[in-house]
Amino acid sequence: MAEPTRRTILALIQGAFVMAADNDQVAWTFSFPSIDGGTLKLADFTGRVLLVTNTASFCGYTYQYEGLEKLHEAKSPAGLTVIGVPSQDFNQESGDNATVKTFCETRFDIDFPLAAISHVRGAQAAPFYAWVSDQKQWQPRWNFNKVLIGRDGRVAGTFGSGDEPDGAALSQAIDAELARSVRS
């Protein structure tokens, strides 16, 4: 067997550093365009627990907006922030941000932060969702899938559309993350 060349060894070492850097990345490094214009920087929520949910206005799960808002209101003082990410990836969202924002505010009185309409899966996925896919080999399979980010900025869990905002699985996971201090 041939002895590895210096170039091969350097390439392997460089690859290991890139992999380590990717594994060390946290949610706080990402942002979304905001539905209000400007940028929704996840770094502004450093140290909080985030529940990032891909949403849609014309889905059978759209009623979950109400539960997400109640969850946001109830757990925000303890350190939870819900973030909605409207997406047209499943062909059930309005065509523009202004319509989505008006719908959310008038129909569900949404007060939690909303991103602009974004891709959440596939090659065009927003960088946050691409990172989650890399970290957990997971991507939203439908609207109202949820990503739980711990206080340390790492993915603490992923949940499907059927995991209701007030359901046992999601509630237990959120409470566990709220009880943790920031891990190093």
URLINCOR-V462726 format. One record per residue. N is the residue number from 1. RES is the residue in one letter. SS is DSSP state (hx for helix, st for strand, lp for the rest). PSI is psi as a letter, one per 40 degrees, with the letter a starting at -180 (none if undefined). NEAR is the number of other C-alpha atoms within 8 Angstrom. Layout:
# URLINCOR-V462726
N&RES&SS&PSI&NEAR / N&RES&SS&PSI&NEAR
This chain:
# URLINCOR-V462726
1&M&lp&h&2 / 2&A&lp&i&3 / 3&E&lp&h&4 / 4&P&lp&i&6 / 5&T&lp&i&6 / 6&R&hx&d&6 / 7&R&hx&d&6 / 8&T&hx&d&8 / 9&I&hx&d&9 / 10&L&hx&d&8 / 11&A&hx&d&8 / 12&L&hx&d&8 / 13&I&hx&d&8 / 14&Q&hx&d&8 / 15&G&hx&d&8 / 16&A&hx&d&8 / 17&F&hx&d&8 / 18&V&hx&d&8 / 19&M&hx&d&8 / 20&A&hx&d&8 / 21&A&hx&d&8 / 22&D&hx&d&7 / 23&N&hx&d&7 / 24&D&hx&e&6 / 25&Q&lp&i&8 / 26&V&lp&i&8 / 27&A&hx&d&12 / 28&W&hx&e&12 / 29&T&hx&e&8 / 30&F&lp&i&10 / 31&S&st&i&11 / 32&F&st&i&11 / 33&P&st&i&10 / 34&S&st&i&11 / 35&I&lp&d&12 / 36&D&lp&e&5 / 37&G&lp&i&7 / 38&G&lp&a&7 / 39&T&st&h&8 / 40&L&st&g&10 / 41&K&st&h&10 / 42&L&hx&d&11 / 43&A&hx&d&10 / 44&D&hx&e&6 / 45&F&hx&e&10 / 46&T&lp&h&10 / 47&G&lp&e&9 / 48&R&lp&i&10 / 49&V&st&h&15 / 50&L&st&i&14 / 51&L&st&h&12 / 52&V&st&h&12 / 53&T&st&h&12 / 54&N&st&h&14 / 55&T&st&i&12 / 56&A&lp&i&14 / 57&S&lp&d&10 / 58&F&lp&f&8 / 59&C&lp&i&8 / 60&G&lp&e&5 / 61&Y&lp&e&8 / 62&T&lp&d&11 / 63&Y&lp&d&7 / 64&Q&hx&e&10 / 65&Y&hx&d&10 / 66&E&hx&d&9 / 67&G&hx&d&11 / 68&L&hx&d&10 / 69&E&hx&d&14 / 70&K&hx&d&8 / 71&L&hx&d&12 / 72&H&hx&d&12 / 73&E&hx&d&8 / 74&A&hx&d&7 / 75&K&hx&e&10 / 76&S&hx&d&10 / 77&P&hx&d&7 / 78&A&hx&e&6 / 79&G&lp&e&9 / 80&L&st&h&13 / 81&T&st&h&13 / 82&V&st&h&14 / 83&I&st&h&12 / 84&G&st&h&12 / 85&V&st&g&13 / 86&P&st&h&14 / 87&S&lp&i&15 / 88&Q&lp&e&12 / 89&D&lp&d&8 / 90&F&lp&e&8 / 91&N&lp&f&5 / 92&Q&lp&f&11 / 93&E&lp&i&12 / 94&S&lp&i&11 / 95&G&lp&e&5 / 96&D&lp&i&7 / 97&N&hx&d&10 / 98&A&hx&d&7 / 99&T&hx&d&9 / 100&V&hx&d&12 / 101&K&hx&d&9 / 102&T&hx&d&8 / 103&F&hx&d&10 / 104&C&hx&d&11 / 105&E&hx&d&10 / 106&T&hx&d&7 / 107&R&hx&d&6 / 108&F&hx&e&10 / 109&D&lp&f&8 / 110&I&lp&h&9 / 111&D&lp&e&6 / 112&F&lp&i&10 / 113&P&st&i&8 / 114&L&st&h&10 / 115&A&st&i&14 / 116&A&lp&i&13 / 117&I&lp&h&11 / 118&S&lp&i&12 / 119&H&lp&i&11 / 120&V&lp&e&14 / 121&R&lp&i&12 / 122&G&lp&a&7 / 123&A&lp&d&4 / 124&Q&lp&e&7 / 125&A&lp&i&12 / 126&A&lp&i&11 / 127&P&hx&d&7 / 128&F&hx&d&10 / 129&Y&hx&d&11 / 130&A&hx&d&12 / 131&W&hx&d&8 / 132&V&hx&d&12 / 133&S&hx&d&10 / 134&D&hx&d&8 / 135&Q&hx&d&9 / 136&K&hx&e&7 / 137&Q&lp&f&7 / 138&W&lp&i&9 / 139&Q&lp&i&9 / 140&P&lp&h&11 / 141&R&lp&e&6 / 142&W&lp&i&8 / 143&N&lp&i&13 / 144&F&lp&f&13 / 145&N&lp&i&15 / 146&K&st&i&13 / 147&V&st&h&13 / 148&L&st&h&13 / 149&I&st&h&15 / 150&G&lp&i&14 / 151&R&lp&d&16 / 152&D&lp&e&11 / 153&G&lp&e&12 / 154&R&lp&i&10 / 155&V&st&h&13 / 156&A&st&e&10 / 157&G&st&i&8 / 158&T&st&i&10 / 159&F&st&i&10 / 160&G&lp&a&11 / 161&S&lp&d&11 / 162&G&lp&e&5 / 163&D&lp&g&10 / 164&E&lp&i&9 / 165&P&lp&d&10 / 166&D&lp&e&8 / 167&G&lp&i&8 / 168&A&hx&d&6 / 169&A&hx&d&7 / 170&L&hx&d&12 / 171&S&hx&d&10 / 172&Q&hx&d&8 / 173&A&hx&d&10 / 174&I&hx&d&10 / 175&D&hx&d&8 / 176&A&hx&d&8 / 177&E&hx&d&11 / 178&L&hx&d&13 / 179&A&hx&e&6 / 180&R&lp&i&8 / 181&S&lp&i&6 / 182&V&lp&h&7 / 183&R&lp&i&6 / 184&S&lp&none&3
